[in-house]
Amino acid sequence: MIVPEAIEALLQRVRGEHLEMPGLRLTLAQAARLWDLDRATCQLLMHALTHARFLARTADDAYVRADSSPGKQRIPDSVRSGDGAASMERAVARSPATVP
């Protein structure tokens, strides 16, 4: 299992990439390759950031910053303060051992 410090570091890395490149648009497979993650870990990260409303999932299964998708959602302060790690931990606890 991933320790909370590693989870937070991964979440910060993904958030940082999306903040530095506002138009960044990645599928799950592309994100896993970019950040050198296994599919299950990447899926949990993307789920946590989507649940925190930092990322949005498009109709063609790509992930983009939520405030760059139609409707221009505001990024909640909790996303910037590390609440994503708690969200990811909850997702890990609910998920099966393997993710298809």
SVG drawing of the C-alpha trace seen along z (x, -y; Angstrom):
<svg xmlns="http://www.w3.org/2000/svg" viewBox="-21 -30 29 38">
<polyline fill="none" stroke="black" stroke-width="0.4" points="0.0,0.0 1.1,-3.5 2.0,-5.6 0.1,-8.9 3.3,-11.0 3.8,-9.3 0.1,-9.8 0.4,-13.5 3.6,-13.8 1.9,-12.2 -1.1,-14.4 1.0,-17.5 3.0,-16.4 -0.2,-15.9 -1.7,-19.1 1.5,-21.0 1.7,-19.6 -1.9,-20.7 -1.4,-24.1 1.8,-24.7 0.1,-23.5 -3.5,-24.7 -4.5,-22.9 -3.0,-19.6 -5.4,-16.8 -4.5,-13.2 -6.1,-9.8 -5.5,-7.4 -2.9,-5.5 -1.1,-8.7 -1.1,-9.9 0.3,-6.6 3.1,-6.8 3.9,-10.5 4.2,-9.9 5.6,-6.4 2.7,-4.9 0.9,-1.6 -2.7,-1.8 -4.4,-1.2 -2.4,-3.9 -2.9,-6.4 -6.6,-5.6 -6.9,-6.2 -5.0,-9.5 -7.3,-10.7 -10.4,-9.6 -9.3,-11.5 -8.5,-14.7 -11.8,-14.4 -13.7,-13.8 -12.0,-16.9 -13.2,-18.8 -9.6,-19.7 -9.8,-17.5 -12.8,-16.8 -13.3,-13.8 -14.3,-14.5 -16.7,-12.5 -13.8,-10.8 -12.2,-9.7 -9.5,-12.4 -8.7,-14.3 -8.4,-18.1 -8.3,-20.7 -11.9,-21.3 -11.6,-25.1 -10.6,-24.6 -13.6,-22.5 -16.9,-24.0 -18.5,-25.9 -15.2,-27.1 -15.6,-25.6 -13.8,-27.2 -11.1,-25.0 -12.0,-24.5 -9.5,-25.6 -9.5,-22.0 -7.8,-20.8 -4.9,-23.2 -4.6,-22.3 -4.0,-18.6 -7.5,-17.2 -6.9,-15.0 -4.8,-12.7 -7.7,-11.9 -9.9,-11.4 -7.5,-9.0 -7.1,-7.1 -10.9,-6.7 -10.9,-5.5 -8.1,-3.0 -10.1,-1.6 -13.2,-1.2 -11.5,0.3 -10.8,3.9 -7.2,5.1 -6.9,4.9 -8.4,2.3 -9.5,3.5"/>
</svg>
